[in-house]
Amino acid sequence: KVVQDIATIDEAETLAREIGAEVHKFKLGRGIIGALAAIGNTLERDWTFELIAYRTPENRGTPRKVDAASVVRMNDQTFPKTFNNLDPFTGEIRITPHTPCPIFYGIRGENAKTTLKSHKLVKASEPIERLIIYKTNQGTDEHLRRAKVAEVKPYWSVIVKGEVSSTPKIIPGGHVIFSMRDKTGEIDCAAYEPTRQFRDVAKKLMVGDKIVAHGGVKEKPELPLTINLEKLSILKLVPVLQKVNPTCPRCGKRMKSEGKGK
């Protein structure tokens, strides 16, 4: 339920009591939902691994000192057995967080052995407190559920197949919005500015294009339900016909019309 739907803290606490789990709450206590979900998800259908390197206490909150060139070399040697090491368009390093958390970097991979090998290829200029390799559902799309437009609910993460029903438009902030529909209804889709080249692809869609939208559904006051796009599969593009004058067989330039009817 936690992976694909909404769970409350009360539900988590009730379940913890039923199974005899010891609970320690911090602040609002939301962490117990994720903790119980992590314990309860046996990852029997699909899984990946993530090696986490932790920082020593004195370095937490300071800029991370990792050699970017070594991360590029590591990616070259281990991709696709590891993934999300670099932004494929900008080359930005993706293994290091941008927050003052205790994590130095995380390397995601298809098996634990590969993540450890990859870690040994990364050059760090600060000490590492410890390493832990976690079995995870990252990169498995386990959170997504297939749905018709009429079935979509707020806070679901969905896979919806349909066709583009409105011309993409750019709204303030650089976000791209368009609508898609299936036989059951119509819903908005959004590609946000930080998605960069992904947003540029969304801008080129045309009414009638067959697509599959993957993403989380948000509900905001006075706005329709919107799929915040994580992925976009293009199944079929509508043909675009452009009428142009033929080229001259001698010079290769476009020929000019002699007038109407000629």
Backbone torsions as a table, in degrees:
resi	resn	phi	psi	omega
1	LYS	NA	-43.2	-176.1
2	VAL	-63.1	-33.9	-177.4
3	VAL	-68.2	-38.0	-172.7
4	GLN	-117.1	-4.7	-176.2
5	ASP	-141.6	-167.2	-177.3
6	ILE	-103.4	134.8	174.4
7	ALA	-126.0	143.6	-179.8
8	THR	-98.2	162.6	177.5
9	ILE	-63.8	-37.3	178.3
10	ASP	-61.2	-42.6	178.2
11	GLU	-62.1	-41.9	-179.6
12	ALA	-64.5	-42.4	-179.7
13	GLU	-66.8	-38.0	177.9
14	THR	-63.1	-44.7	178.9
15	LEU	-63.6	-40.3	-179.8
16	ALA	-61.4	-40.4	178.7
17	ARG	-65.8	-39.7	-177.3
18	GLU	-64.6	-36.0	-176.4
19	ILE	-97.9	0.8	177.4
20	GLY	75.6	27.5	180.0
21	ALA	-81.6	141.8	176.6
22	GLU	-86.0	128.5	-172.9
23	VAL	-117.2	132.0	173.2
24	HIS	-124.9	116.8	-175.8
25	LYS	-97.9	140.2	174.3
26	PHE	-118.9	132.4	-178.9
27	LYS	54.7	-117.5	-177.0
28	LEU	-80.3	-12.7	177.9
29	GLY	88.5	11.3	-177.9
30	ARG	-63.7	-24.8	-177.3
31	GLY	-61.8	-23.7	-178.2
32	ILE	-70.3	-25.2	177.7
33	ILE	-66.2	-50.5	179.4
34	GLY	-65.3	-36.7	-179.2
35	ALA	-65.3	-44.5	178.2
36	LEU	-66.2	-37.9	178.8
37	ALA	-64.2	-40.2	179.9
38	ALA	-65.5	-38.4	178.9
39	ILE	-69.8	-39.8	-173.2
40	GLY	-81.9	-20.5	-178.7
41	ASN	-82.7	109.5	-175.8
42	THR	-82.9	-6.7	175.7
43	LEU	50.1	54.5	-176.5
44	GLU	-88.3	-22.9	-176.0
45	ARG	-92.8	-42.9	-179.2
46	ASP	-155.7	148.4	-179.5
47	TRP	-162.6	163.2	172.8
48	THR	-135.7	-176.5	179.9
49	PHE	-129.6	152.1	173.1
50	GLU	-135.9	124.6	173.1
51	LEU	-89.6	124.2	177.5
52	ILE	-109.0	124.5	172.8
53	ALA	-101.0	126.7	-176.7
54	TYR	-101.1	146.5	-179.3
55	ARG	-84.1	154.2	172.7
56	THR	-74.4	151.0	-173.7
57	PRO	-53.5	-37.9	-175.9
58	GLU	-69.6	-18.1	-179.0
59	ASN	-97.9	-9.3	-178.3
60	ARG	-65.9	133.6	-178.5
61	GLY	92.2	-4.5	178.0
62	THR	-105.4	162.6	178.4
63	PRO	-57.2	137.6	-179.9
64	ARG	-75.1	136.0	-176.1
65	LYS	-107.8	87.7	178.2
66	VAL	-128.2	138.9	-178.3
67	ASP	-76.4	112.0	-175.6
68	ALA	-61.0	-39.1	-179.1
69	ALA	-62.2	-34.7	179.4
70	SER	-69.1	-32.7	176.9
71	VAL	-67.8	-39.5	177.2
72	VAL	-62.5	-44.3	179.2
73	ARG	-64.9	-40.5	178.2
74	MET	-60.8	-43.8	179.3
75	ASN	-63.1	-42.2	179.3
76	ASP	-60.0	-36.0	-175.6
77	GLN	-85.5	-23.3	-171.4
78	THR	-117.9	-17.0	178.4
79	PHE	-68.9	137.2	9.9
80	PRO	-94.9	8.9	177.8
81	LYS	-67.2	-23.9	165.5
82	THR	-114.9	159.7	-175.5
83	PHE	-149.6	161.8	180.0
84	ASN	61.0	32.1	175.3
85	ASN	-80.0	-35.9	-175.7
86	LEU	-135.6	152.3	167.3
87	ASP	-72.3	121.6	-174.2
88	PRO	-66.3	-17.6	-177.8
89	PHE	-99.3	-39.6	-175.8
90	THR	-102.7	-17.1	-176.3
91	GLY	79.5	5.3	-179.2
92	GLU	-62.1	138.7	178.8
93	ILE	-69.2	128.2	-176.7
94	ARG	-109.5	-3.8	-175.2
95	ILE	-84.6	-15.3	-177.7
96	THR	-103.5	133.0	176.0
97	PRO	-68.6	166.1	177.2
98	HIS	-110.8	13.8	-179.3
99	THR	-111.3	165.0	179.7
100	PRO	-81.4	33.3	-177.4
101	CYS	-77.7	170.6	-177.6
102	PRO	-73.6	-7.9	-176.1
103	ILE	-79.2	129.8	176.2
104	PHE	-82.1	-56.1	173.9
105	TYR	-158.7	163.6	177.8
106	GLY	-132.6	133.0	179.7
107	ILE	-117.1	119.5	-178.0
108	ARG	-97.1	139.3	-178.5
109	GLY	-155.6	171.4	-178.1
110	GLU	-78.1	-21.0	176.1
111	ASN	-148.6	159.5	-174.3
112	ALA	-65.5	-37.6	-178.1
113	LYS	-61.1	-40.5	-179.4
114	THR	-67.3	-38.8	179.6
115	THR	-65.0	-36.6	178.6
116	LEU	-69.2	-41.5	176.6
117	LYS	-60.4	-42.3	-178.6
118	SER	-65.8	-39.5	177.2
119	HIS	-57.1	-39.4	-178.3
120	LYS	-69.4	-16.2	178.5
121	LEU	-89.0	-13.5	-178.5
122	VAL	-87.5	130.0	179.4
123	LYS	-96.4	118.3	179.6
124	ALA	-110.2	143.5	179.1
125	SER	-107.6	24.8	174.4
126	GLU	-147.1	156.3	-177.6
127	PRO	-70.1	152.2	176.6
128	ILE	-108.0	127.3	-177.3
129	GLU	-68.9	-48.5	-179.7
130	ARG	-165.0	165.3	176.1
131	LEU	-119.8	141.4	172.0
132	ILE	-137.2	134.2	175.5
133	ILE	-106.2	121.9	-178.7
134	TYR	-105.0	144.5	169.0
135	LYS	-89.4	126.6	-169.9
136	THR	-136.1	175.4	173.4
137	ASN	-106.8	15.4	179.2
138	GLN	-64.1	136.6	177.7
139	GLY	76.2	7.6	-178.5
140	THR	-99.9	-10.5	-176.0
141	ASP	61.3	24.2	-179.4
142	GLU	-62.9	-25.6	-177.6
143	HIS	-76.8	-13.5	-176.1
144	LEU	-90.4	142.2	175.0
145	ARG	-127.2	141.8	178.0
146	ARG	-74.9	136.2	-176.9
147	ALA	-152.2	151.9	168.1
148	LYS	-81.3	159.2	-178.6
149	VAL	-55.9	-43.0	-177.1
150	ALA	-66.5	-18.5	-178.8
151	GLU	-89.3	-14.6	-173.2
152	VAL	-64.0	135.4	178.7
153	LYS	-125.0	155.1	177.1
154	PRO	-56.9	139.8	175.6
155	TYR	75.6	3.6	170.1
156	TRP	-78.2	157.6	167.8
157	SER	-113.5	123.3	-164.8
158	VAL	-128.8	162.2	168.2
159	ILE	-120.8	114.7	-176.2
160	VAL	-122.5	128.4	179.1
161	LYS	-103.2	133.4	179.9
162	GLY	-176.1	-152.7	179.2
163	GLU	-134.4	152.0	178.9
164	VAL	-66.1	131.0	-176.1
165	SER	-118.1	-3.2	173.8
166	SER	-145.3	150.8	179.9
167	THR	-67.7	129.5	179.1
168	PRO	-56.3	140.3	178.1
169	LYS	-131.6	150.6	178.9
170	ILE	-97.5	127.3	179.8
171	ILE	-107.0	167.5	179.5
172	PRO	-51.1	133.7	-176.0
173	GLY	103.2	-9.3	178.4
174	GLY	86.7	8.4	-179.9
175	HIS	-78.3	149.2	179.8
176	VAL	-109.7	127.3	-178.8
177	ILE	-121.1	136.3	171.4
178	PHE	-150.3	166.4	178.7
179	SER	-109.1	151.0	172.8
180	MET	-132.4	158.7	-178.8
181	ARG	-142.9	156.1	167.7
182	ASP	-130.3	-164.8	-176.3
183	LYS	-69.9	-14.1	-175.6
184	THR	-101.2	-13.8	-178.7
185	GLY	163.3	-167.1	-175.8
186	GLU	-133.0	146.0	-179.4
187	ILE	-147.4	149.4	177.5
188	ASP	-80.5	151.0	173.6
189	CYS	-126.8	144.8	-178.4
190	ALA	-131.6	130.8	171.1
191	ALA	-112.2	114.8	-171.6
192	TYR	-87.0	156.0	-173.4
193	GLU	-51.4	-41.6	-178.9
194	PRO	-63.7	-14.9	-179.3
195	THR	-77.5	-6.6	169.1
196	ARG	54.1	-113.7	-174.2
197	GLN	-60.8	-30.1	176.3
198	PHE	-59.7	-41.3	177.5
199	ARG	-64.6	-36.0	179.2
200	ASP	-64.5	-34.9	176.2
201	VAL	-66.1	-43.5	-179.3
202	ALA	-60.7	-35.0	-179.4
203	LYS	-63.2	-26.3	-174.8
204	LYS	-88.8	-3.9	179.6
205	LEU	-65.7	153.2	179.5
206	MET	-129.6	154.7	179.1
207	VAL	-56.8	129.0	-179.3
208	GLY	102.7	-15.5	177.2
209	ASP	-62.1	135.0	179.3
210	LYS	-89.2	125.1	-174.9
211	ILE	-138.9	166.1	167.8
212	VAL	-125.5	120.3	-178.8
213	ALA	-99.0	133.3	177.0
214	HIS	-120.6	129.3	176.5
215	GLY	168.5	173.4	179.0
216	GLY	-85.4	147.6	-176.7
217	VAL	-103.1	125.2	179.2
218	LYS	-114.2	148.7	176.4
219	GLU	-123.6	123.3	178.9
220	LYS	-124.8	149.0	-179.3
221	PRO	-54.3	133.7	175.8
222	GLU	65.3	13.3	177.0
223	LEU	-124.7	147.3	178.6
224	PRO	-71.2	164.5	173.9
225	LEU	-57.5	139.0	-176.3
226	THR	-134.7	133.9	172.2
227	ILE	-87.0	115.5	175.2
228	ASN	-82.5	105.9	-167.7
229	LEU	-64.9	129.5	170.1
230	GLU	-102.6	-37.9	178.7
231	LYS	-144.2	156.8	179.4
232	LEU	-142.3	118.7	176.7
233	SER	-102.4	128.2	178.7
234	ILE	-101.0	116.4	-176.0
235	LEU	-90.4	-41.8	-177.4
236	LYS	-158.7	133.4	179.0
237	LEU	-101.5	142.2	176.2
238	VAL	-71.6	144.5	179.0
239	PRO	-68.2	143.5	176.1
240	VAL	-116.3	116.8	-178.1
241	LEU	-104.4	133.7	179.2
242	GLN	-128.6	125.4	-179.0
243	LYS	-90.5	119.9	-179.1
244	VAL	-133.7	157.7	176.3
245	ASN	-70.9	147.2	179.2
246	PRO	-68.6	162.6	178.5
247	THR	-89.3	150.9	177.7
248	CYS	-72.7	128.9	-179.2
249	PRO	-66.6	-16.4	-178.1
250	ARG	-92.6	-52.8	-174.9
251	CYS	-101.4	-15.6	178.9
252	GLY	83.9	-1.5	179.5
253	LYS	-83.3	160.0	177.3
254	ARG	-67.6	134.7	179.0
255	MET	-81.0	152.7	-179.7
256	LYS	-102.3	148.1	-179.6
257	SER	-71.2	143.0	176.0
258	GLU	-85.2	-3.9	-179.7
259	GLY	128.1	171.7	-176.3
260	LYS	-62.1	130.9	176.4
261	GLY	81.3	2.9	-179.1
262	LYS	-114.6	NA	NA
